Amino acid sequence: MENQENTFSKIYEVVRRIPRGRVASYGQVAALAGNRRWARVVGYALHVNPDPEGIPCYRVVTKDGRVSEAFAFGGGNRQIELLQADGVEFTDGRVDMKRFQWETPWI
């Protein structure tokens, strides 16, 4: 893997682009940052997010729409609150990925 700082900056750049009212999966962010295998690395990068105001890491969820109980900025409930404030709706505790997933060109 390339150097961690460069990898994390690529991940943060992708996450900054996720529009309000949309979510992206860890794998989606990884692919857009340059390597589909970085899904776990995306989780690490978001956990140490240096700018939660500017890098909306709460908009990243699992591929099936679950939030992270380990959300570094207040836990899963806080992540849900932030997403709902963006207009993202939940069904049975999950984001409806068909409705709210950020549509991106796949690389």
C-alpha positions in Angstrom: 0.0 0.0 0.0 1.2 3.5 -0.7 2.1 5.8 2.2 -0.7 6.2 4.7 -0.9 10.0 4.6 -1.4 10.0 0.8 -3.9 7.2 1.0 -5.9 8.9 3.7 -5.9 12.2 1.8 -7.4 10.4 -1.2 -10.1 8.9 1.0 -10.9 12.3 2.6 -11.1 13.9 -0.8 -13.7 11.4 -1.9 -15.7 11.7 1.4 -15.7 15.6 1.0 -17.6 15.1 -2.3 -20.5 13.0 -0.9 -23.5 15.3 -1.3 -25.8 16.2 1.5 -28.7 13.7 1.6 -26.6 10.9 0.2 -24.4 8.2 1.6 -21.6 6.1 0.2 -20.4 2.6 1.3 -16.9 2.0 2.5 -16.2 0.0 -0.6 -17.5 2.7 -2.8 -15.2 5.3 -1.2 -12.3 2.8 -1.5 -12.9 2.3 -5.2 -13.2 6.0 -5.9 -10.0 6.6 -3.9 -8.2 4.2 -6.1 -8.3 0.7 -4.7 -11.5 -1.4 -4.1 -9.6 -3.4 -1.5 -9.2 -0.3 0.8 -12.7 -0.6 2.4 -11.2 -1.4 5.8 -8.6 1.3 5.3 -11.5 3.8 4.7 -12.8 2.8 8.2 -9.4 3.5 9.8 -9.1 6.8 8.0 -12.5 8.0 9.0 -11.9 7.0 12.6 -9.0 9.4 12.8 -10.7 12.1 10.6 -8.8 15.4 11.3 -11.7 17.6 10.2 -15.2 16.2 11.0 -16.8 19.5 10.0 -15.2 19.5 6.5 -15.0 15.8 5.9 -18.5 14.4 6.5 -17.4 10.9 7.5 -20.9 10.2 8.9 -22.1 9.9 5.3 -20.2 6.6 4.9 -22.1 3.4 5.9 -21.8 -0.3 5.2 -22.9 -1.6 1.8 -26.2 -2.7 3.4 -26.9 0.7 4.9 -25.8 0.1 8.5 -24.1 2.8 10.5 -21.0 2.2 12.6 -21.5 1.6 16.3 -17.8 2.7 16.5 -18.6 6.0 14.9 -15.7 8.1 16.3 -17.8 11.3 16.8 -20.5 10.2 19.1 -21.4 6.5 18.2 -24.0 5.0 15.9 -26.9 7.0 17.3 -25.1 10.3 16.6 -24.3 9.1 13.0 -28.1 8.4 12.5 -29.0 11.9 13.9 -26.5 13.6 11.5 -27.8 11.6 8.5 -31.4 12.3 9.3 -30.6 16.0 9.6 -29.3 15.7 6.0 -32.6 14.2 4.9 -31.5 10.5 4.8 -34.3 8.2 5.9 -33.9 4.9 7.7 -36.0 1.7 7.5 -35.5 -1.0 10.1 -32.4 0.8 11.4 -30.7 1.0 8.0 -30.3 3.5 5.2 -32.3 2.6 2.1 -29.3 2.3 -0.2 -31.5 2.2 -3.4 -32.8 5.7 -2.5 -29.9 7.4 -0.8 -26.7 5.9 -2.1 -24.5 8.5 -3.9 -24.5 7.7 -7.6 -21.0 7.7 -8.8 -19.2 6.6 -12.0 -17.6 3.3 -11.2 -14.0 3.1 -12.0 
